[in-house]
Amino acid sequence: MNRTFSLVDSLSLSDLQTFLGRAGRVEDGSVRLISGSGVLAVYVAVLYPVGLRDETPTVLGLRTFALTDSEAFDAVVPVRSLLDRLARAQSNVTDPDAPVTVSLPIEVNTVVWAAISPPRGGWTQHDPVGPVVLSRVADEGIREVADTVGTETGEQLVRSVRAEVWGRPIPSIEYVPAGAAFAAHSLGFIGDDDVRIYETGPWTRLTSQRGHVLVRRRAWTLQV
């Protein structure tokens, strides 16, 4: 069965293309799409552990889009394949205010991070953080990773450095790893507004006007 979803207009289509384009530059892998109740939730992975000894935090980006028509589904598809479908849909737009229907690419079933579902409710709000703090942490971390890795290309070394840098707590909000700032920066979620912080169980959510970053902490980091 060829599944489809219909965005409300071409502006939403362009917005989704931009979001996935940014995500693809960080992790050119897969995207999880969950459709239901007139909303499309789009999850992308920015950071995630590979193997039991990998201490990289799981950091996801989330954007939601209004739909005019879609069956309920939960699908994981390649980012590049979906971007190709979006580009074709964009080339066929004749009325920018009309709904745009997009067909899903072939699904993939081997994406470990996509099996982890953040809760929908039960979030407790904490003090917000200013955008300058997150931008500074992201910029400093990006420079440190680049300086430490240098010209090395070994996957194990790169993952070890990234786990060290992005697993560190953000000063003044120590229960949030620096990887959350990296995700917010990379996905274009940092604007002029303060970023709200919520928690439930092992999950932390950073929410701005531009999107959400979801962080799943490991069990040994839960004492704060």
Secondary structure, DSSP 8 states (H G I E B T S, - for coil): ---EEEESSHHHHHHHHHHHHHHHHH--SEEEEEEETTEEEEEEEEE---STT----EEEEEEEEEEEEE--EEEEEEHHHHHHHHHHHHHT-S-TTS-EEEE--------SGGG----SS--EEEEEE-HHHHHHHHHHHHHHHHHHHTT---HHHHHHHHHHHHTSEETTEEEEEHHHHHHHHHTT---SS-EEEEEETTEEEEEETTEEEEEE--GGG---
